Each structure stands twice: as structure tokens, then as C-alpha cells.
Amino acid sequence: MVNRIGNDWYLIAIARSISANYIITYDKVLISMRKELKSQDEVEVLTSEEFMEQYKR
């Protein structure tokens, strides 16, 4: 998985270190791996529109 993430590994590391629930991004690699990341790190990857939709609930 680290090979596919490339230079975005630091976003996941920061999210983990601060116990973030979400990473809001348009990064195609992170978005394509959202299910994997959520199951392994319990960090949900969303676009800003998806986050706003979820926030409205």
C-alpha cells in the first residue's frame, strides 16, 4: 500500500497522530484507496463535497 500512496504517506501519518476522523482531499490515489484506509487506519477519505453532505446530516 505504501508504494501506491507515494508522497501522500505524511497525510496518513498526521491523521493518525492527531486521531483525525477524516482526510479531505481530491488526491486520486487516496480517494481510490479510501476503503483500504478506512479499514486499516479508521480514517475516512472524502472530497469536500462528500464531507459537506455528511456534515449536513
PDBQT receptor file of N, H, CA, C and O in Angstrom, charges set to zero:
ATOM      1  N   MET A   1       0.825  -1.192   0.000  1.00  0.00    +0.000 N 
ATOM      2  CA  MET A   1       0.000   0.000   0.000  1.00  0.00    +0.000 C 
ATOM      3  C   MET A   1       0.867   1.252   0.000  1.00  0.00    +0.000 C 
ATOM      4  O   MET A   1       0.518   2.236  -0.652  1.00  0.00    +0.000 OA
ATOM      5  N   VAL A   2       1.978   1.238   0.708  1.00  0.00    +0.000 N 
ATOM      6  H   VAL A   2       2.261   0.438   1.237  1.00  0.00    +0.000 HD
ATOM      7  CA  VAL A   2       2.832   2.417   0.782  1.00  0.00    +0.000 C 
ATOM      8  C   VAL A   2       3.345   2.803  -0.594  1.00  0.00    +0.000 C 
ATOM      9  O   VAL A   2       3.459   3.991  -0.897  1.00  0.00    +0.000 OA
ATOM     10  N   ASN A   3       3.657   1.821  -1.436  1.00  0.00    +0.000 N 
ATOM     11  H   ASN A   3       3.565   0.856  -1.190  1.00  0.00    +0.000 HD
ATOM     12  CA  ASN A   3       4.124   2.128  -2.790  1.00  0.00    +0.000 C 
ATOM     13  C   ASN A   3       3.075   2.876  -3.592  1.00  0.00    +0.000 C 
ATOM     14  O   ASN A   3       3.415   3.764  -4.373  1.00  0.00    +0.000 OA
ATOM     15  N   ARG A   4       1.826   2.539  -3.417  1.00  0.00    +0.000 N 
ATOM     16  H   ARG A   4       1.549   1.818  -2.782  1.00  0.00    +0.000 HD
ATOM     17  CA  ARG A   4       0.759   3.223  -4.156  1.00  0.00    +0.000 C 
ATOM     18  C   ARG A   4       0.500   4.619  -3.614  1.00  0.00    +0.000 C 
ATOM     19  O   ARG A   4       0.123   5.508  -4.377  1.00  0.00    +0.000 OA
ATOM     20  N   ILE A   5       0.689   4.835  -2.328  1.00  0.00    +0.000 N 
ATOM     21  H   ILE A   5       0.995   4.112  -1.708  1.00  0.00    +0.000 HD
ATOM     22  CA  ILE A   5       0.425   6.137  -1.730  1.00  0.00    +0.000 C 
ATOM     23  C   ILE A   5       1.479   7.154  -2.146  1.00  0.00    +0.000 C 
ATOM     24  O   ILE A   5       1.165   8.330  -2.328  1.00  0.00    +0.000 OA
ATOM     25  N   GLY A   6       2.712   6.717  -2.297  1.00  0.00    +0.000 N 
ATOM     26  H   GLY A   6       2.967   5.762  -2.148  1.00  0.00    +0.000 HD
ATOM     27  CA  GLY A   6       3.780   7.621  -2.716  1.00  0.00    +0.000 C 
ATOM     28  C   GLY A   6       4.031   8.704  -1.690  1.00  0.00    +0.000 C 
ATOM     29  O   GLY A   6       4.222   8.413  -0.509  1.00  0.00    +0.000 OA
ATOM     30  N   ASN A   7       4.034   9.953  -2.131  1.00  0.00    +0.000 N 
ATOM     31  H   ASN A   7       3.879  10.189  -3.090  1.00  0.00    +0.000 HD
ATOM     32  CA  ASN A   7       4.363  11.082  -1.262  1.00  0.00    +0.000 C 
ATOM     33  C   ASN A   7       3.237  11.486  -0.316  1.00  0.00    +0.000 C 
ATOM     34  O   ASN A   7       3.421  12.398   0.491  1.00  0.00    +0.000 OA
ATOM     35  N   ASP A   8       2.103  10.849  -0.389  1.00  0.00    +0.000 N 
ATOM     36  H   ASP A   8       1.954  10.108  -1.044  1.00  0.00    +0.000 HD
ATOM     37  CA  ASP A   8       0.974  11.209   0.472  1.00  0.00    +0.000 C 
ATOM     38  C   ASP A   8       0.992  10.474   1.811  1.00  0.00    +0.000 C 
ATOM     39  O   ASP A   8       0.063  10.619   2.605  1.00  0.00    +0.000 OA
ATOM     40  N   TRP A   9       2.031   9.690   2.069  1.00  0.00    +0.000 N 
ATOM     41  H   TRP A   9       2.786   9.572   1.424  1.00  0.00    +0.000 HD
ATOM     42  CA  TRP A   9       2.113   8.935   3.318  1.00  0.00    +0.000 C 
ATOM     43  C   TRP A   9       2.034   9.855   4.527  1.00  0.00    +0.000 C 
ATOM     44  O   TRP A   9       1.504   9.481   5.573  1.00  0.00    +0.000 OA
ATOM     45  N   TYR A  10       2.573  11.074   4.372  1.00  0.00    +0.000 N 
ATOM     46  H   TYR A  10       3.004  11.378   3.522  1.00  0.00    +0.000 HD
ATOM     47  CA  TYR A  10       2.602  12.000   5.512  1.00  0.00    +0.000 C 
ATOM     48  C   TYR A  10       1.193  12.430   5.917  1.00  0.00    +0.000 C 
ATOM     49  O   TYR A  10       0.954  12.687   7.096  1.00  0.00    +0.000 OA
ATOM     50  N   LEU A  11       0.266  12.512   4.984  1.00  0.00    +0.000 N 
ATOM     51  H   LEU A  11       0.460  12.303   4.026  1.00  0.00    +0.000 HD
ATOM     52  CA  LEU A  11      -1.115  12.866   5.333  1.00  0.00    +0.000 C 
ATOM     53  C   LEU A  11      -1.725  11.814   6.252  1.00  0.00    +0.000 C 
ATOM     54  O   LEU A  11      -2.404  12.142   7.225  1.00  0.00    +0.000 OA
ATOM     55  N   ILE A  12      -1.480  10.567   5.937  1.00  0.00    +0.000 N 
ATOM     56  H   ILE A  12      -0.929  10.301   5.146  1.00  0.00    +0.000 HD
ATOM     57  CA  ILE A  12      -1.998   9.478   6.753  1.00  0.00    +0.000 C 
ATOM     58  C   ILE A  12      -1.319   9.480   8.118  1.00  0.00    +0.000 C 
ATOM     59  O   ILE A  12      -1.971   9.266   9.139  1.00  0.00    +0.000 OA
ATOM     60  N   ALA A  13      -0.012   9.721   8.137  1.00  0.00    +0.000 N 
ATOM     61  H   ALA A  13       0.518   9.895   7.307  1.00  0.00    +0.000 HD
ATOM     62  CA  ALA A  13       0.719   9.763   9.406  1.00  0.00    +0.000 C 
ATOM     63  C   ALA A  13       0.211  10.888  10.306  1.00  0.00    +0.000 C 
ATOM     64  O   ALA A  13       0.032  10.693  11.508  1.00  0.00    +0.000 OA
ATOM     65  N   ILE A  14      -0.018  12.056   9.727  1.00  0.00    +0.000 N 
ATOM     66  H   ILE A  14       0.128  12.215   8.750  1.00  0.00    +0.000 HD
ATOM     67  CA  ILE A  14      -0.543  13.180  10.511  1.00  0.00    +0.000 C 
ATOM     68  C   ILE A  14      -1.942  12.866  11.019  1.00  0.00    +0.000 C 
ATOM     69  O   ILE A  14      -2.249  13.107  12.187  1.00  0.00    +0.000 OA
ATOM     70  N   ALA A  15      -2.788  12.331  10.150  1.00  0.00    +0.000 N 
ATOM     71  H   ALA A  15      -2.539  12.135   9.202  1.00  0.00    +0.000 HD
ATOM     72  CA  ALA A  15      -4.160  11.994  10.550  1.00  0.00    +0.000 C 
ATOM     73  C   ALA A  15      -4.153  11.010  11.720  1.00  0.00    +0.000 C 
ATOM     74  O   ALA A  15      -4.926  11.154  12.667  1.00  0.00    +0.000 OA
ATOM     75  N   ARG A  16      -3.282  10.021  11.644  1.00  0.00    +0.000 N 
ATOM     76  H   ARG A  16      -2.654   9.905  10.874  1.00  0.00    +0.000 HD
ATOM     77  CA  ARG A  16      -3.182   9.053  12.731  1.00  0.00    +0.000 C 
ATOM     78  C   ARG A  16      -2.692   9.702  14.019  1.00  0.00    +0.000 C 
ATOM     79  O   ARG A  16      -3.215   9.432  15.100  1.00  0.00    +0.000 OA
ATOM     80  N   SER A  17      -1.688  10.558  13.894  1.00  0.00    +0.000 N 
ATOM     81  H   SER A  17      -1.263  10.778  13.015  1.00  0.00    +0.000 HD
ATOM     82  CA  SER A  17      -1.078  11.131  15.101  1.00  0.00    +0.000 C 
ATOM     83  C   SER A  17      -2.024  12.068  15.843  1.00  0.00    +0.000 C 
ATOM     84  O   SER A  17      -1.900  12.233  17.056  1.00  0.00    +0.000 OA
ATOM     85  N   ILE A  18      -2.961  12.681  15.137  1.00  0.00    +0.000 N 
ATOM     86  H   ILE A  18      -3.063  12.548  14.151  1.00  0.00    +0.000 HD
ATOM     87  CA  ILE A  18      -3.909  13.580  15.806  1.00  0.00    +0.000 C 
ATOM     88  C   ILE A  18      -5.292  12.938  15.971  1.00  0.00    +0.000 C 
ATOM     89  O   ILE A  18      -6.248  13.598  16.380  1.00  0.00    +0.000 OA
ATOM     90  N   SER A  19      -5.380  11.656  15.651  1.00  0.00    +0.000 N 
ATOM     91  H   SER A  19      -4.603  11.121  15.320  1.00  0.00    +0.000 HD
ATOM     92  CA  SER A  19      -6.638  10.901  15.750  1.00  0.00    +0.000 C 
ATOM     93  C   SER A  19      -7.754  11.546  14.931  1.00  0.00    +0.000 C 
ATOM     94  O   SER A  19      -8.893  11.649  15.387  1.00  0.00    +0.000 OA
ATOM     95  N   ALA A  20      -7.413  11.978  13.718  1.00  0.00    +0.000 N 
ATOM     96  H   ALA A  20      -6.488  11.895  13.348  1.00  0.00    +0.000 HD
ATOM     97  CA  ALA A  20      -8.408  12.593  12.827  1.00  0.00    +0.000 C 
ATOM     98  C   ALA A  20      -9.386  11.539  12.325  1.00  0.00    +0.000 C 
ATOM     99  O   ALA A  20      -9.023  10.381  12.120  1.00  0.00    +0.000 OA
ATOM    100  N   ASN A  21     -10.604  11.951  12.136  1.00  0.00    +0.000 N 
ATOM    101  H   ASN A  21     -10.899  12.892  12.302  1.00  0.00    +0.000 HD
ATOM    102  CA  ASN A  21     -11.613  11.056  11.584  1.00  0.00    +0.000 C 
ATOM    103  C   ASN A  21     -11.649  11.109  10.065  1.00  0.00    +0.000 C 
ATOM    104  O   ASN A  21     -12.073  10.153   9.417  1.00  0.00    +0.000 OA
ATOM    105  N   TYR A  22     -11.204  12.230   9.495  1.00  0.00    +0.000 N 
ATOM    106  H   TYR A  22     -10.859  13.007  10.022  1.00  0.00    +0.000 HD
ATOM    107  CA  TYR A  22     -11.317  12.448   8.054  1.00  0.00    +0.000 C 
ATOM    108  C   TYR A  22     -10.035  13.018   7.464  1.00  0.00    +0.000 C 
ATOM    109  O   TYR A  22      -9.297  13.745   8.128  1.00  0.00    +0.000 OA
ATOM    110  N   ILE A  23      -9.786  12.676   6.206  1.00  0.00    +0.000 N 
ATOM    111  H   ILE A  23     -10.386  12.085   5.666  1.00  0.00    +0.000 HD
ATOM    112  CA  ILE A  23      -8.835  13.382   5.349  1.00  0.00    +0.000 C 
ATOM    113  C   ILE A  23      -9.668  13.915   4.201  1.00  0.00    +0.000 C 
ATOM    114  O   ILE A  23     -10.272  13.145   3.453  1.00  0.00    +0.000 OA
ATOM    115  N   ILE A  24      -9.701  15.225   4.061  1.00  0.00    +0.000 N 
ATOM    116  H   ILE A  24      -9.211  15.850   4.668  1.00  0.00    +0.000 HD
ATOM    117  CA  ILE A  24     -10.468  15.858   2.996  1.00  0.00    +0.000 C 
ATOM    118  C   ILE A  24      -9.484  16.178   1.869  1.00  0.00    +0.000 C 
ATOM    119  O   ILE A  24      -8.551  16.961   2.051  1.00  0.00    +0.000 OA
ATOM    120  N   THR A  25      -9.702  15.562   0.702  1.00  0.00    +0.000 N 
ATOM    121  H   THR A  25     -10.460  14.926   0.554  1.00  0.00    +0.000 HD
ATOM    122  CA  THR A  25      -8.745  15.708  -0.393  1.00  0.00    +0.000 C 
ATOM    123  C   THR A  25      -9.390  15.405  -1.734  1.00  0.00    +0.000 C 
ATOM    124  O   THR A  25     -10.456  14.795  -1.810  1.00  0.00    +0.000 OA
ATOM    125  N   TYR A  26      -8.718  15.846  -2.786  1.00  0.00    +0.000 N 
ATOM    126  H   TYR A  26      -7.852  16.341  -2.724  1.00  0.00    +0.000 HD
ATOM    127  CA  TYR A  26      -9.083  15.464  -4.150  1.00  0.00    +0.000 C 
ATOM    128  C   TYR A  26      -8.003  14.583  -4.760  1.00  0.00    +0.000 C 
ATOM    129  O   TYR A  26      -8.017  14.327  -5.964  1.00  0.00    +0.000 OA
ATOM    130  N   ASP A  27      -7.064  14.117  -3.937  1.00  0.00    +0.000 N 
ATOM    131  H   ASP A  27      -7.052  14.325  -2.959  1.00  0.00    +0.000 HD
ATOM    132  CA  ASP A  27      -5.988  13.255  -4.414  1.00  0.00    +0.000 C 
ATOM    133  C   ASP A  27      -6.581  11.943  -4.916  1.00  0.00    +0.000 C 
ATOM    134  O   ASP A  27      -7.219  11.214  -4.157  1.00  0.00    +0.000 OA
ATOM    135  N   LYS A  28      -6.369  11.645  -6.192  1.00  0.00    +0.000 N 
ATOM    136  H   LYS A  28      -5.851  12.238  -6.809  1.00  0.00    +0.000 HD
ATOM    137  CA  LYS A  28      -6.992  10.475  -6.814  1.00  0.00    +0.000 C 
ATOM    138  C   LYS A  28      -6.525   9.163  -6.206  1.00  0.00    +0.000 C 
ATOM    139  O   LYS A  28      -7.309   8.222  -6.083  1.00  0.00    +0.000 OA
ATOM    140  N   VAL A  29      -5.253   9.092  -5.824  1.00  0.00    +0.000 N 
ATOM    141  H   VAL A  29      -4.617   9.857  -5.924  1.00  0.00    +0.000 HD
ATOM    142  CA  VAL A  29      -4.724   7.859  -5.233  1.00  0.00    +0.000 C 
ATOM    143  C   VAL A  29      -5.376   7.602  -3.874  1.00  0.00    +0.000 C 
ATOM    144  O   VAL A  29      -5.827   6.491  -3.596  1.00  0.00    +0.000 OA
ATOM    145  N   LEU A  30      -5.421   8.627  -3.038  1.00  0.00    +0.000 N 
ATOM    146  H   LEU A  30      -5.055   9.530  -3.264  1.00  0.00    +0.000 HD
ATOM    147  CA  LEU A  30      -6.037   8.443  -1.714  1.00  0.00    +0.000 C 
ATOM    148  C   LEU A  30      -7.518   8.124  -1.835  1.00  0.00    +0.000 C 
ATOM    149  O   LEU A  30      -8.035   7.285  -1.096  1.00  0.00    +0.000 OA
ATOM    150  N   ILE A  31      -8.201   8.783  -2.757  1.00  0.00    +0.000 N 
ATOM    151  H   ILE A  31      -7.781   9.465  -3.357  1.00  0.00    +0.000 HD
ATOM    152  CA  ILE A  31      -9.630   8.510  -2.945  1.00  0.00    +0.000 C 
ATOM    153  C   ILE A  31      -9.843   7.084  -3.431  1.00  0.00    +0.000 C 
ATOM    154  O   ILE A  31     -10.782   6.416  -2.998  1.00  0.00    +0.000 OA
ATOM    155  N   SER A  32      -8.986   6.613  -4.324  1.00  0.00    +0.000 N 
ATOM    156  H   SER A  32      -8.223   7.156  -4.676  1.00  0.00    +0.000 HD
ATOM    157  CA  SER A  32      -9.134   5.245  -4.836  1.00  0.00    +0.000 C 
ATOM    158  C   SER A  32      -8.861   4.198  -3.755  1.00  0.00    +0.000 C 
ATOM    159  O   SER A  32      -9.287   3.050  -3.878  1.00  0.00    +0.000 OA
ATOM    160  N   MET A  33      -8.154   4.592  -2.702  1.00  0.00    +0.000 N 
ATOM    161  H   MET A  33      -7.807   5.524  -2.601  1.00  0.00    +0.000 HD
ATOM    162  CA  MET A  33      -7.812   3.668  -1.624  1.00  0.00    +0.000 C 
ATOM    163  C   MET A  33      -8.647   3.898  -0.370  1.00  0.00    +0.000 C 
ATOM    164  O   MET A  33      -8.296   3.393   0.697  1.00  0.00    +0.000 OA
ATOM    165  N   ARG A  34      -9.725   4.636  -0.471  1.00  0.00    +0.000 N 
ATOM    166  H   ARG A  34     -10.009   5.046  -1.337  1.00  0.00    +0.000 HD
ATOM    167  CA  ARG A  34     -10.485   5.026   0.721  1.00  0.00    +0.000 C 
ATOM    168  C   ARG A  34     -10.986   3.849   1.546  1.00  0.00    +0.000 C 
ATOM    169  O   ARG A  34     -10.965   3.917   2.775  1.00  0.00    +0.000 OA
ATOM    170  N   LYS A  35     -11.434   2.777   0.911  1.00  0.00    +0.000 N 
ATOM    171  H   LYS A  35     -11.451   2.722  -0.088  1.00  0.00    +0.000 HD
ATOM    172  CA  LYS A  35     -11.923   1.628   1.686  1.00  0.00    +0.000 C 
ATOM    173  C   LYS A  35     -10.795   0.973   2.470  1.00  0.00    +0.000 C 
ATOM    174  O   LYS A  35     -10.960   0.624   3.639  1.00  0.00    +0.000 OA
ATOM    175  N   GLU A  36      -9.652   0.811   1.820  1.00  0.00    +0.000 N 
ATOM    176  H   GLU A  36      -9.518   1.095   0.871  1.00  0.00    +0.000 HD
ATOM    177  CA  GLU A  36      -8.490   0.234   2.488  1.00  0.00    +0.000 C 
ATOM    178  C   GLU A  36      -8.045   1.077   3.672  1.00  0.00    +0.000 C 
ATOM    179  O   GLU A  36      -7.785   0.556   4.757  1.00  0.00    +0.000 OA
ATOM    180  N   LEU A  37      -7.959   2.384   3.453  1.00  0.00    +0.000 N 
ATOM    181  H   LEU A  37      -8.170   2.807   2.572  1.00  0.00    +0.000 HD
ATOM    182  CA  LEU A  37      -7.504   3.286   4.500  1.00  0.00    +0.000 C 
ATOM    183  C   LEU A  37      -8.461   3.319   5.671  1.00  0.00    +0.000 C 
ATOM    184  O   LEU A  37      -8.036   3.354   6.825  1.00  0.00    +0.000 OA
ATOM    185  N   LYS A  38      -9.742   3.309   5.384  1.00  0.00    +0.000 N 
ATOM    186  H   LYS A  38     -10.088   3.281   4.446  1.00  0.00    +0.000 HD
ATOM    187  CA  LYS A  38     -10.727   3.347   6.475  1.00  0.00    +0.000 C 
ATOM    188  C   LYS A  38     -10.668   2.070   7.308  1.00  0.00    +0.000 C 
ATOM    189  O   LYS A  38     -10.759   2.124   8.534  1.00  0.00    +0.000 OA
ATOM    190  N   SER A  39     -10.516   0.925   6.650  1.00  0.00    +0.000 N 
ATOM    191  H   SER A  39     -10.442   0.881   5.653  1.00  0.00    +0.000 HD
ATOM    192  CA  SER A  39     -10.494  -0.327   7.403  1.00  0.00    +0.000 C 
ATOM    193  C   SER A  39      -9.198  -0.493   8.190  1.00  0.00    +0.000 C 
ATOM    194  O   SER A  39      -9.209  -1.092   9.266  1.00  0.00    +0.000 OA
ATOM    195  N   GLN A  40      -8.087   0.021   7.679  1.00  0.00    +0.000 N 
ATOM    196  H   GLN A  40      -8.077   0.507   6.805  1.00  0.00    +0.000 HD
ATOM    197  CA  GLN A  40      -6.804  -0.141   8.362  1.00  0.00    +0.000 C 
ATOM    198  C   GLN A  40      -6.523   0.963   9.368  1.00  0.00    +0.000 C 
ATOM    199  O   GLN A  40      -6.005   0.700  10.453  1.00  0.00    +0.000 OA
ATOM    200  N   ASP A  41      -6.854   2.173   9.020  1.00  0.00    +0.000 N 
ATOM    201  H   ASP A  41      -7.275   2.386   8.138  1.00  0.00    +0.000 HD
ATOM    202  CA  ASP A  41      -6.472   3.318   9.849  1.00  0.00    +0.000 C 
ATOM    203  C   ASP A  41      -7.647   3.993  10.532  1.00  0.00    +0.000 C 
ATOM    204  O   ASP A  41      -7.467   4.883  11.363  1.00  0.00    +0.000 OA
ATOM    205  N   GLU A  42      -8.839   3.569  10.181  1.00  0.00    +0.000 N 
ATOM    206  H   GLU A  42      -8.985   2.847   9.506  1.00  0.00    +0.000 HD
ATOM    207  CA  GLU A  42     -10.046   4.209  10.697  1.00  0.00    +0.000 C 
ATOM    208  C   GLU A  42     -10.079   5.696  10.373  1.00  0.00    +0.000 C 
ATOM    209  O   GLU A  42     -10.615   6.499  11.137  1.00  0.00    +0.000 OA
ATOM    210  N   VAL A  43      -9.494   6.055   9.221  1.00  0.00    +0.000 N 
ATOM    211  H   VAL A  43      -9.059   5.403   8.600  1.00  0.00    +0.000 HD
ATOM    212  CA  VAL A  43      -9.528   7.426   8.712  1.00  0.00    +0.000 C 
ATOM    213  C   VAL A  43     -10.336   7.399   7.420  1.00  0.00    +0.000 C 
ATOM    214  O   VAL A  43     -10.032   6.638   6.501  1.00  0.00    +0.000 OA
ATOM    215  N   GLU A  44     -11.351   8.223   7.361  1.00  0.00    +0.000 N 
ATOM    216  H   GLU A  44     -11.598   8.841   8.107  1.00  0.00    +0.000 HD
ATOM    217  CA  GLU A  44     -12.198   8.261   6.181  1.00  0.00    +0.000 C 
ATOM    218  C   GLU A  44     -11.689   9.330   5.218  1.00  0.00    +0.000 C 
ATOM    219  O   GLU A  44     -11.444  10.468   5.617  1.00  0.00    +0.000 OA
ATOM    220  N   VAL A  45     -11.533   8.956   3.944  1.00  0.00    +0.000 N 
ATOM    221  H   VAL A  45     -11.733   8.032   3.619  1.00  0.00    +0.000 HD
ATOM    222  CA  VAL A  45     -11.060   9.877   2.907  1.00  0.00    +0.000 C 
ATOM    223  C   VAL A  45     -12.279  10.352   2.127  1.00  0.00    +0.000 C 
ATOM    224  O   VAL A  45     -13.020   9.548   1.563  1.00  0.00    +0.000 OA
ATOM    225  N   LEU A  46     -12.479  11.675   2.100  1.00  0.00    +0.000 N 
ATOM    226  H   LEU A  46     -11.876  12.329   2.558  1.00  0.00    +0.000 HD
ATOM    227  CA  LEU A  46     -13.620  12.274   1.429  1.00  0.00    +0.000 C 
ATOM    228  C   LEU A  46     -13.191  13.493   0.618  1.00  0.00    +0.000 C 
ATOM    229  O   LEU A  46     -12.169  14.116   0.907  1.00  0.00    +0.000 OA
ATOM    230  N   THR A  47     -13.986  13.826  -0.400  1.00  0.00    +0.000 N 
ATOM    231  H   THR A  47     -14.816  13.320  -0.635  1.00  0.00    +0.000 HD
ATOM    232  CA  THR A  47     -13.818  15.121  -1.058  1.00  0.00    +0.000 C 
ATOM    233  C   THR A  47     -14.556  16.147  -0.208  1.00  0.00    +0.000 C 
ATOM    234  O   THR A  47     -15.319  15.783   0.687  1.00  0.00    +0.000 OA
ATOM    235  N   SER A  48     -14.336  17.406  -0.479  1.00  0.00    +0.000 N 
ATOM    236  H   SER A  48     -13.717  17.702  -1.206  1.00  0.00    +0.000 HD
ATOM    237  CA  SER A  48     -15.005  18.430   0.334  1.00  0.00    +0.000 C 
ATOM    238  C   SER A  48     -16.522  18.368   0.163  1.00  0.00    +0.000 C 
ATOM    239  O   SER A  48     -17.258  18.618   1.118  1.00  0.00    +0.000 OA
ATOM    240  N   GLU A  49     -16.998  18.041  -1.036  1.00  0.00    +0.000 N 
ATOM    241  H   GLU A  49     -16.400  17.837  -1.812  1.00  0.00    +0.000 HD
ATOM    242  CA  GLU A  49     -18.448  17.926  -1.247  1.00  0.00    +0.000 C 
ATOM    243  C   GLU A  49     -19.030  16.768  -0.448  1.00  0.00    +0.000 C 
ATOM    244  O   GLU A  49     -20.097  16.899   0.152  1.00  0.00    +0.000 OA
ATOM    245  N   GLU A  50     -18.336  15.636  -0.439  1.00  0.00    +0.000 N 
ATOM    246  H   GLU A  50     -17.470  15.529  -0.927  1.00  0.00    +0.000 HD
ATOM    247  CA  GLU A  50     -18.804  14.486   0.328  1.00  0.00    +0.000 C 
ATOM    248  C   GLU A  50     -18.829  14.795   1.824  1.00  0.00    +0.000 C 
ATOM    249  O   GLU A  50     -19.755  14.403   2.534  1.00  0.00    +0.000 OA
ATOM    250  N   PHE A  51     -17.809  15.498   2.287  1.00  0.00    +0.000 N 
ATOM    251  H   PHE A  51     -17.057  15.816   1.710  1.00  0.00    +0.000 HD
ATOM    252  CA  PHE A  51     -17.757  15.865   3.698  1.00  0.00    +0.000 C 
ATOM    253  C   PHE A  51     -18.928  16.786   4.052  1.00  0.00    +0.000 C 
ATOM    254  O   PHE A  51     -19.577  16.599   5.082  1.00  0.00    +0.000 OA
ATOM    255  N   MET A  52     -19.194  17.766   3.212  1.00  0.00    +0.000 N 
ATOM    256  H   MET A  52     -18.667  17.918   2.376  1.00  0.00    +0.000 HD
ATOM    257  CA  MET A  52     -20.296  18.698   3.479  1.00  0.00    +0.000 C 
ATOM    258  C   MET A  52     -21.635  17.968   3.495  1.00  0.00    +0.000 C 
ATOM    259  O   MET A  52     -22.492  18.276   4.324  1.00  0.00    +0.000 OA
ATOM    260  N   GLU A  53     -21.826  17.023   2.608  1.00  0.00    +0.000 N 
ATOM    261  H   GLU A  53     -21.130  16.774   1.935  1.00  0.00    +0.000 HD
ATOM    262  CA  GLU A  53     -23.055  16.235   2.609  1.00  0.00    +0.000 C 
ATOM    263  C   GLU A  53     -23.197  15.456   3.902  1.00  0.00    +0.000 C 
ATOM    264  O   GLU A  53     -24.280  15.399   4.483  1.00  0.00    +0.000 OA
ATOM    265  N   GLN A  54     -22.113  14.862   4.348  1.00  0.00    +0.000 N 
ATOM    266  H   GLN A  54     -21.233  14.908   3.875  1.00  0.00    +0.000 HD
ATOM    267  CA  GLN A  54     -22.141  14.091   5.591  1.00  0.00    +0.000 C 
ATOM    268  C   GLN A  54     -22.347  15.005   6.796  1.00  0.00    +0.000 C 
ATOM    269  O   GLN A  54     -23.050  14.642   7.739  1.00  0.00    +0.000 OA
ATOM    270  N   TYR A  55     -21.747  16.170   6.768  1.00  0.00    +0.000 N 
ATOM    271  H   TYR A  55     -21.176  16.465   6.002  1.00  0.00    +0.000 HD
ATOM    272  CA  TYR A  55     -21.851  17.126   7.872  1.00  0.00    +0.000 C 
ATOM    273  C   TYR A  55     -23.276  17.635   8.033  1.00  0.00    +0.000 C 
ATOM    274  O   TYR A  55     -23.710  17.915   9.151  1.00  0.00    +0.000 OA
ATOM    275  N   LYS A  56     -24.008  17.759   6.930  1.00  0.00    +0.000 N 
ATOM    276  H   LYS A  56     -23.655  17.532   6.022  1.00  0.00    +0.000 HD
ATOM    277  CA  LYS A  56     -25.382  18.268   6.966  1.00  0.00    +0.000 C 
ATOM    278  C   LYS A  56     -26.323  17.329   7.687  1.00  0.00    +0.000 C 
ATOM    279  O   LYS A  56     -27.368  17.765   8.170  1.00  0.00    +0.000 OA
ATOM    280  N   ARG A  57     -25.986  16.049   7.776  1.00  0.00    +0.000 N 
ATOM    281  H   ARG A  57     -25.137  15.694   7.383  1.00  0.00    +0.000 HD
ATOM    282  CA  ARG A  57     -26.886  15.042   8.387  1.00  0.00    +0.000 C 
ATOM    283  C   ARG A  57     -27.040  15.235   9.846  1.00  0.00    +0.000 C 
ATOM    284  O   ARG A  57     -27.758  14.477  10.497  1.00  0.00    +0.000 OA
TER     285      ARG A  57
